[in-house]
Amino acid sequence: MQNSLQVLQSTQLARVQSAPVAMSPPPALGSEAYLEAVRQRNAILDWLFYDIGVVTQSEARALSPWLAAEGAILVVPPTGDGELQLCASIEEFVDLHGKKVQAVAVAGVGSSALGAAAFARNVADALDESVAAVVSGYGLADLATEALGGFFLFGAANSLRHRFEWLDRLRESGAIADPGASASGTATGSPMQRSKDTRTVQALLSHKGLALNLLIGHSKGNLVVSEALYGLKAVDPARLNKLARQSRIVTISAKIAMPAEFERITDVMGQIDGFGALNSRWDFTTEVKVPLAWHHTNTQLPMHLPVTQTLKSIRMTGDL
């Protein structure tokens, strides 16, 4: 526990040091400074839910300032293979890493860049290769959703949506108009699909210069992955079909529906994770049930779900 607390301390110290800069941001960053109180809270959630001890203190200091906001992309190598990198744009990520990075990880539970990096490093250690992490949970919309108990609504909303998929099929056949389409004919999508993290994941999935073969999420991150895939299906079904043929999906701590084109999906749940169960589709089978594990993945806290160990076990079975 000492290691993760030191990382958290380094993060909070760097936030304090960057505060004068954050209070005078460039015009393009605008309201980012006003989200700093949310980020301070998110750092505590990162310690509770994610294995932040696997992030070095220098990496934590680099991530803590307000630049690594929602939708940012981190490239996280396995432990001991160098420090993580923050990419300022999709194109920068493609130019620097291209097809060398083939896995995308999305954390949840209001996570900041620290939680996203910790979750991605757990995945990278299991795969023994670098992983792209998309930062989620920084927006004011996320804060409002959490205040209203939004975690517990994700599974229900996802279930309700897919119980009416027959209406989508009618729409696709041209029987009814698409009420979510703009004047240009482009689907605008749900509010979830319009969030920065979902848009970033969808942009990564749709980019022809990438060859992604693993999508993995934790908690709300699974919903981000799902909505990104449904968004891609609406605008580029051919790309989605290609992605489905070459990719696997692993959901951790929340079972969420994915497009039917994806057949290789592994749902992982902690045996005592009532929090995740409330946030899940009850009608989905759990392929991997981790004994005596709750919702959090911090290996320095009791009843954790060990992400690296679990993924290595799944890999040994040939399902990853």
N, C-alpha and C positions, 0 to 999 in steps of 0.2 A: 504493500500500500504506500510505502514511503516514496517509491519512484514516481507513481502517478500523482501524488500530492506535490512533489517537486516540479513536475511538468506543469501542473495547474498553477503553481505559484509563479513560474516563469512566464506563463501566459498572462496572468493578471498584472504582473509587474510591467510587462511590455505594453499592455493596454494603458496603464497609467502614464508611462513615458511617452506614448503616442497621442495622449489626449490633447495637448496644445495644437498638434497638427490636425487632429480630427475636428477640432472646434473651428478651424478655418479651412475647410475643404475647398478644392477647386470647384467651379460652378457645375462641372459635369457630374460631380459626385453628390452635390446637393444635400439631400436629407440623410446621407449615410451617418453623419455624426450623431443624429438624434436617435439612432438605433443602438447606440453604445450600451445603454442600460439593458436592453434586451440581450445583447451579446454577453454582458457580464453574467446574466442569469444562465445563458446557454453554456458558458464555460463550466458552471457547476453541473449542469445536466450532462455535459460531455464526460466529466469525471464519474458520474453515477452510472451512465449507460455504456460508456466505451472504454476500451483498453488503452487509455492515453499514456500508460507507462511505456508503450512501444514507440512512442514519438520522442525524439531527443529534445533536450531543453533548447538547443539552438533552433531546431525546427519549430518548436512551439513559439519561440520569440518571433520568428519570421512570419508565422501564420497569424499572430494575435492582432496586429493592426487591422483597421477597418477595410483594407483593400481586398481581403479574401472574403468577399460577401457572397450572398446567395447566388448560385449559378456559376461560381468560379470553378475552374478545373485544376485539380492537383494531380501531379504524376508522382506516385508513391512507390519507390523500389522496396524490395525485401530488406529486412533488418541487416545492416552491415554493408549494403551495396550502394552507399551514397545517400545524400539527403534529398528530400522531396523537392519538387519544383512547382511553382505557381504559374499557370499559363493565363495570360491576359485575354485570350480570345480563342475561338475554335480554330482559326487559321494558324495561330501560333502553335497550338497543340499538334495540329496535323503536320506542320512544317518540321517541328522538332522531333516528333515521335512517330508520326505516320502509322504504319501497320505494325510497328514494334510493340505497341501496347494494344492488347486484344481483350482486356477485361475492364468493365465499368462497374464501380461500386457506389451505391447511394445510401448514406446513413439517414436516420430520421430522428424522432423525438426532439425536435427543435434544435438539432445539432448545429454547431459552428464548424469552422474549418478544422479545428482541433479534433472534434469527434469524427469528422469525415476522414481525416488523415489516419486516425487510429484504426477505424474500421477497415480502410483500404490497406493498411499495413498488415493487419491480420490476414486479409485475403491474399496479399502479395507473398506473405511468408508461407501460406499453404500452397500457392501455385509456383513459388520460386521465380516470379517474374513481376515486373512493374505493373501497377494497376492505376487506371484513371479514376479519380474520385470527384464527384460533383457535389459541391457544398449546397446544403438545403437548410431551410428553417430560419432565415434571417429577416424575412419580410414582416411588416405589421399585420398582414393577413394571417400569417402563421400564428402570431401571438394571439390574435382575436379568436382563431379557431381553437387553440389550446384552451383559452379561457372559457370557451363554451363547451369544453369536453370533446373537442373535435377528434381526439385520438380514437374514441370509442365509436365515432360516427363513420370513420373511413370504411370499415368492413361493411356496415349496413348500406352506405351510399353505393359502394361498389356492387353489392349484391342486388340492390334495387335497380341500378342501371342495367345490369346484365339480364334481369328478368324481363326487360322490355327490348331485348335485342331483335325480336321479331319486327319491331317497328323500324329498326335500322335496315333490316333486309327489305322491307317494303320501300323504304326511301331509296335504297340502292337500285331497286328495280325501276324507279321513276314513278311509283304510284303516288307518292306524296313528296312535297318539296322539303328541302333540308332547312329547318328553321334556324339552324346555327350558322348558316352560310352568309358571308358578306356579299355585297353587291358584285364583287369580282368573282364570286363563285368559290372562294377559298373558305374552308371550314374554320370557324373561329374557335371552336372547342369549348370545353367547360372552363370555369374559373381555375380549376386545378391545372388544366393544360396550358393556361395562360401565365402561370407562375414562372419565375426565372429558372428555377431548377429543372422543371419539366421541359421548358423550351430548350435548355442546354442539352439535356439528355436526348431529346428528339433530334436536335441538330447533329449530335454525335452519331446517332443511329442512322441518320439519313445521308451522312457525308460519304461520297463515293471513294474517298481516299483512305478510308479506314476499313479494317477487316475485323470487326468485333465478334467474339465467339462466346463471351460469358457476360451475363447481366446479373448482378447480385445486389439485393437490397436488404435493409434491416428496418423493421417497423414501418414508419411512414415512407421510408425510401422505396418500399415495394409498390406503394401507390403511385409514387413519382414515376417509377419504371413503367407501370401499367398504363398510366395516362399518356406517357410519351409514346408508347407503342400504339395505343389507339389513335393518338394524333397522327402518327406516321401512316397508319392504315388508311386514314381518311384522305390523306393528300398524295400518298405514293404506295399503293398496295403492292406493286411489283417489288419495290425495295423491301417492304415488310416480308414478303414471301421469301426473298433471298436470305434475309436476316434469320428468318425462322428455320430455314434449312441448315444454316451453319452455326446457330447459336444455342446455348443452354441458358436457362434461367434458374437461379436459386433464390428463394425467398426465405428470410430468417425472421422469426418472431411476428409474422403477420401473413396469413394466407389470403392473397388477393388474386382476382381473376385476371388473366392475360388473354390476348387475342387467341382464338382457336387454332390459328396457324402454328402456334408454338406447342409442340408435343413433349419436348424434353424439359420438364419443369420439376424441380425438387423443392418441396416445402419442408422447412426445418422449424421445429417448435420446441421450446423448453417444456419439460414434463409438468412443471408447476407454474407456467406462465399464463396466469389468468388475464393479465393485462393484454398480452398478445392475442389471447383467445377472444376477448371482447372486440378486438380490432380485426378479426378474421372472418372469412367466409366459413360458416359452420358446415357447409355441405362439401368441403374439400378434404381429401385424405391427407394426413401428415405422413410423408415418406420417411422422415428422420425425426424421431422424438428423443431429445437429449435428457437423460435421467437427472432429476433433482436440479434442473436449471430454470431460472426465472428469465426475465426480459432483458437484463443487462448483460454486457459482454466483457466487463472489466474483470480480468483474471485475478486481480488483487482484492476482489470482494467476494464474499461467499455466495453460493448458488448462482454463479455466472454461467453463461452459455459460451463455451470456448470455441470461438469462430475458427481459428487456425486448425485446431485439432479436429473439429467436426468436418471441415472441408477436406482435410487430408484423408479422413476416413471415407468420405463420399468419393473422393478421387480414386482410392484403392479399389472401389467397387466398379469403376469404369463409368460412373454416372457424371463425371466432371472432367 
